[in-house]
Amino acid sequence: MADQRHLDSSPIVRRLWLSDRQAVLDYFCRLDADTRANRFMGQVSEAGLRAYADQAMSARGVMFGAFLDGSLRGLGELRPGGPGPSNYFIGPEAEAAFAVERPFRRMGLGAALFARITQAARNRGVCDLHVRCFARNGPMIRLAARQGATLSRDGLDADGSLHLNRATPLSLWYESIAEAFDFTLSVSAKTLDRKDAA
């Protein structure tokens, strides 16, 4: 069960930067076996988890984190479904993946991550956003359905498909402001961590 202090604090959802590499690795290592299996749609070794966390920060796409009391508790990734015209523009199809640490579920972190990823996808030229998961992953299926995804099942797997509207000048402007704020939060957190360590 989550500590009562976490229930009283407001989550911060922001883009993750290369400077967040250690927080991402620590987050993946904290995930329980079932959450790991749901996130990666199969079992992942400790070495595989570390290798994935390391390359995820520099892979094409964008990552967002949900923080509570300065700790990364949920993570969402937006990855291209194929080659894109540039590093920024992902292309017409993309995939989103999410996981929230078990003690911090039902606090709106998944929905907040999904909203940021949907906005980022739209502004990067994505028309169709997919979320794949195990058909038994009820929380993920419910989250995708609440966001308006059309769901289909194929054996043990489920696919949620969400058609996105085209970006507008306002949506692009809003995201640029949000990312500048995210970067400032990231730098501020690192500065505070260094002061605490001193």
N, C-alpha and C positions, 0 to 999 in steps of 0.2 A: 504494500500500500504506500502511496506517496506521502511524504512528510507533509504535515499540515502547513508548514511555511510555504511549500510550493503551491498549495491550493490558494493561498492568499496573494501570491505574486502574479503579476501580469506577464504573460509570455512575450518574448520579442522574436519576431520572425524576420530574418534578414538573409541577404545573399551571403554565401560563403566565399572566401577569398583564399589564395594560397597560404596566407598567414594562419588560416584555420586548420591546416593539415593535421596537427596533433590532436585537436579537438575532435576532428572527424575520425581519426584512428581510434581514439579512446572511446568514442561513441559506438563504433562498430564492435569493438571488443567487449563492451558492456551488454550487448544484446543477448538475450537468452536464446537457447537453441531453437525454439519454435519460431520466435520472431525472425531470427536469421534465415531459417528455412523458408518462411513466408516471403521475406524480402528478396532473397536470391532464387526462389523457386527451386530449392534443393539444398542439400547439406554443403557447407563450406568449411574447409579446414581453417585453423588459426593462421597458417601461413598464407592461404588463399585470401583470407579476409584482410590481412595486412597488405598484401600485394594489391588487392582491389582498392582499398582505402587510399593507398599511395598514388595510384594512377588516376583515381577518380577526380582528383583536384585539377589535373591538367588535361583531362579528356574533353572532347567537344561537348558543348552543352553548358548547363548552368546548375548550380546546387544552392539550395536554401536550407537554413537551419532554424529550428525552433528552440529558443533558449529560455530556461527558467533559472533564476538566480545565477545567471552567468554560465550555466552548464548546458551543453548541447543535449537535448532530450528527444528531438525528432529531426529527421532529415528527409528532404525531398530532392529528387534529381530529375532534370529534363535532359533527355538525350535524343539526338537526331535519329530518324528512321532510315536515313541514307545520306549520301553526300549532299552538302548544301553549297550555295553560291559563295559563301564566305564564312569566316569564323563566327560572325555575329548572327547572320541569317541561317537558321537551322534547316529550312526546307519545308515542304508541304506536310510531311508526316513526322511525328515524334512520339517518344514514349516517356511516360512519367513513372517514377517509382518512389515509394514512401515507406517509412518505418518510424514508429514512435516507441520508445522504451515502455515496456508493459506498465510500470507503476505510474506513468504519466499520460495514460490514455484517458479518453472521455473528458478532456479538458479543452478541446477545440484545436489542438495542435495540428492534427491531420488536415482539417478543413482550412486552416490558415495557410498551411504549406501548399495545399492544392490551389488555393486562390492565387498565391504568388506565382506558382508554376504556370497556371493557366494564363495569367497576364504576361509572363515572360514569353511563353510559347506564341501567343497571339502577336506580340511585337516582333518576334523573330521569324515571321512568315509561316507559322504552322497553321494549317487548316484542320487537320485531323490529329487529335491527341489521344493516344492509347494508354490504357493502364491494364497490364496483364498481372494476373495473380492466380493462386490456387482457387478452385471453385469452393473449397471449404473455408476460405478466408473471408468470413462474414463481415468483419469490420471494414475491410478494404472495399468489398462489393457495395456495402451500404454507403460508404463515403463517395464512391464514384457515382452511385445512383443519385445521391443528394446534389451532386454537382451537375446533374443533367446528362450523364453518360448513358448511352445505349449499351446494354449488357448482353453478351452472348456467351454460352458455355460450350466447351468442346472436351468432353471427358473430364479429366481432373483439372483442367484449366478454365479460366474465365477471362474474357476480354471486355473492357469498357472502352467505348469509343465516344469521343466528345468532339463535335464539330464547332470550330471557333470562328467568330467574326473576324474580319480583317482589322488590322491595326488602324488607328486614327492618329492624327497629330496630337490630340489630347492624351491618348493612351501612351504614346511614345514619350511625351513630355512628363507624364506622371511617373513612368518607370524610371526615367533618368533622374528625377528628383529622389525617388525611393532608393535607387542604387547609391546615389551620393550620400544619403543619410545612412544607408547600410554600411558603407565604407567607413564613415565617421564613427559609427558604433563599434566596428571591428577594431579600428585604431585605438579608440578610447579604452576598450576592454583590454587590449594588449598593454597599454600604458599602465592601467590599474594593476594588472597582473605583475608587471615588473616592479611597481612600487611595493606591492604586498610581499614580493619575494625578497626585497632589499632589507 
